[in-house]
């Protein structure tokens, strides 16, 4: 029976090689797309006096850094050494997401300073034709990559790909806002039009702050091993109820999730008259039932059965 606690952990089912390859391919495509676009953004920001275009350039530099980080993390996670880090790679994804969020805070400060300067010293936008072309291409590319990343994230349950999908969504919306604003500010000469450019910068900054909040919430929660949600708890209880006669005592149910994976530790007591083989068979049935409940919901779970030690019975005097 002692071997039940130490060997009760089920074989961990990591992402399939197909899904891992799809994740890496997507991240590489996104990184190349933004890398090719970035020099044109620099040139556009140089040729125009638009605060909005400059803010979009800073946001794009964040995109390039974060997408490069995504690709490197996924390359490590699905490389030859992944077997040595059964759980640490999930943490690596969350740490990468946290680092990306911190980097974006710096860019928000820079963009905010430039936008405030634009409000205090408004001027009409000029030389924005290249900026219009670049932002239009950015919108189209990020919309396409967002849809693709969302589909891959649903298949792989990867926080890195989910974060990448948010990056593309925010980039598409911010570039679209800059494009619309630049068209207006370049077409009209009214004095109040000059204020639209820095105001568009604040729209982009607001989207960046939203992205920061989402990334921090997800990464910190996972790094702190937050418990599985109520829906997951109900799945566990449903599986235990279906095997109610297979155990004598139910102790703690400990759950945690990180790196897109869920962990469940069930503390159970079995009939003391059972053999080790009987206890193992019952534990395997309970473990399979919990895994099946999560698989039906499209989630991946790693289940451990921990034996509750029995108190020795008192000997009659």
N, C-alpha and C positions, 0 to 999 in steps of 0.2 A: 504493500500500500504506500510505502514511503516514496516509491518511484513515481507515483501518480502525480504528485505536486511538481517534481523536478522535470518530468518529461511530458507534462500535460499540454504544452504549447503546440498548437497545430502548425503544420507546415505553412509558412507564409507565402501567399500568392501575390507576388509583385506584378507590376504591369507587364503585359505580354510584350514580346520583342517587337510585334507589329505596332502597338500603340506607342512604345518608346521611340521607335523609328519615326513615326508620324509626328510626335512632339518635337523631336530634334529637327526634323525637316521643316516644320512650320516655323520654329524659332529662327532657323538659319535663313529662311526666305524673308521673314520679317526684318531681320537684322540687315540683310543685304539691301532690301528696299529702302530702309531709312538711311543706311550709309550712302546709297547713291543719291538720295534726295538732299542730304545734309549740306554738301557744298553749294548747291543752288540756293538753299535757305540762307547761308552765310552771304552769298553774293546779293540776294534780294534784300537782306537787312542792311547791307552796306550801301546799296543804291537808293534806298528809300529812307525817309525820316519817320517811318511809322513805328510807334511804340508797340502796336499790336503785332506787326510782323516780327519785331525783335523778341517779343514775348513768346511768339510761336516758335522762333528759332531756339530759345532756351528750352521750351517744352520738347522740341525735337531732339535736342542734345540729351535730355533726360531719357527720351524714348530709345535713343541709340545705346546709351549706357545700360538701361534696364533690359533691353532685348539681348544685348551681348551677354549680360549676366544670366539671363534665362537660358540662352543656348549653352553656355559653359556649364551651368548647374545640371542641365539635362544630359549633357555629354558625360559628365562625371557619374550621374545617377544611373545611367544605362551602360556604363563602361565595364571593363573587365573586373574592376575592384568592387562592384556593387555588393557582392556576396559578403565582403568583410564588414560592411556597414549596413546591417539589416534594417536598423531604425534611424541611424544618424543622418542618412541622406534625406529623409523627410524633414529633419530639422534644418538641414542645409538649404532646402527650398524656402523654408520660412525665414531663415536668416538672410537669404538673398532678397526676399521680399521686403524685409525690414530695412536693409541697406538701401534699396531703391527708394523707399519712402523717405528716409533721412536725406538722401541726395535731392529729392524733389523739394524738400523744405528750403534748402539753400537756393534753389532756382526760383522758388516763390518769393523769397526775400529780394533777390535781384530784380525780378520782373516787377514786383510791387514798387520798388524804389523808382524804376524807370516810368511806371504808369503814373505815380504821384507827381513826378517831375513834368510829365505831359499835361496833367490837369492844371498845374500851376503856370505852365508856359505853353499854352496850346498853339499849334501851328498846323497849317493844311498839309496833307500828305501829297508828296510828289514822287515821280519815278517808281510807281508801284506795279508796273505791268508784269515784271518778272515775279514779283511777290504774289500777284493774282494767279499766275500760271502754276507756281509751285504749290500754293495752298490748295488749288483745285485738284492737282494730282495727289496731294496728301490726303484729302478727303476721300477720294475714290479708292486709293490703296488701303487706307485704314478701315474703311467700311468692309471691304472684301476680307481683310485679315482678321477683323473682329468676328465676323460670322464663322470663319474657318476655325479660329481659336476657341470659340464657344463650343463648337461641335467636338473638337478634340478634347477640351476640358471635361465635357460630359462623359466622354469615353474613358479617360484616364484618371479622373478625379485628382488632377495635379494642381496644387495651389499656384505653381509657377505659371502654368498655361492659363489658369483663371485670371491671374494678375495681368498676364500679357493681353488677354481679351479686354480687360478694363483699360489698359494702356491704349489700345487701338480705338476703343470707343471714345475715350476722353480726347484723344488726338483728332479723331474725325470731327467731333463736335466743336472743338476749339479752332481747328483750321477752317471749318465752315463758317464760324462766327467771324473770324479774321477776314475771310474772303468777302463776306457780305458787307462788313464794315468798310473794308478797303475800297470796294466798288463805290459805295456811297460817298466816302470822303474824297475820292479821286474825281467824282463826277460833279460835285456841287461846290460852290464857293461861299455859301452862307457862313457867317462868323461862328455860329453855334456848332456847325458841322465838325469843326476842329476838335471839339470835345469828345466826339464819338470814338476816335482812335484810342485814346487812353482808357475810355470806358470799355471798349472791346478787350483791352488787356486785362481788365478786372474780371471779365467773364471767363477768360482763359485761366486766370489765377484761381477763380472760384472752383473751376473744374479740377484744377491741380490739387487744391486743398481737399476736395471730395475724394479724389483718388488716394491722397495721403491717408485720410481717415480710414478708408476701406482697407488699405494695405496694413496699417498699424493694427486695426481691429483683428484682422485675420491672422497676421503673423504672431502678434503677442499672445493671442488666445491659444494658438497651436503650440507655441514655445512653452507656455505654462501648462500644457497638457489639460486643456479644458475638457469637461465631461461631454459625452455624447448627448445630443438633444433628446427631448421627450419622445419623439417618434422612434428613435433608436432604443430608448429604454423600454418602450412598449413592445418592440420586437423581441427583446430579450425575455421579458416576462411571458410573452405568448409562447416562446419556445420552451421555457421552463414549465409552463402550465401543461404543455403537451407531453412532458416527461415527468409529471408530478410523482409517479410511483417509482421512479428510478433513483431517487435520493431521499435520505431521511432528514436532512437538515440543510437549510439555506442560510448562509451567512452573508457576508458583504458582496455587493455587486459593484465592482470598480470599473469605470470606463474612462477612456481618454482618446484623444484624436490628435494626430499631427501628420504633416506631410501628405494629406489626402487619405490617410489610413486610419482605421478605427481599431482600438484595442479593448477587449473585454476580459476581465478576470472574475471568474465565478468561484466563490468559496462554498464548497458543498461537503456535506457529510453523508457517508454511505453506510449501509447495514454492516455492523461489525462482524457479522457471521459470514459475510461474503468473502470469496477468494479474491486475490489481486486481479485475476482475469475477469471476474464478474464486474468488479469496480471499474476496470479499464473499459470494458464494453459499454457500461452505462455512461461513463464520462464521454466516450466517443460518440454515442448517440445524442447526448445533450449538446455537445460541441457542434455536431453536424446540423442539428436543428437550428441553433443560433446562426450559424453561417448561412443556412438556407434562407432564413428570414431576411438577412441583409442582402443576399444575392438577388432575391426577388425585387428588392427596392433599388437595385443597381449599385449597391455599396460594397466595399471590400472590408472585411473584418478579420482580426486575428484573435482567436479565443483561447484562453487558458483555464483549466480546471484546477483549482487549488484545494487540497484536502484539508478539511477541518479536523484537527487532532481530537481524539476521543480521550476523555478523562478516565483514568483507571477506576474500575468499580471498587467500592469499599469492601473489604473482606470482613465477614461476620466474626465477631469475637467468640 
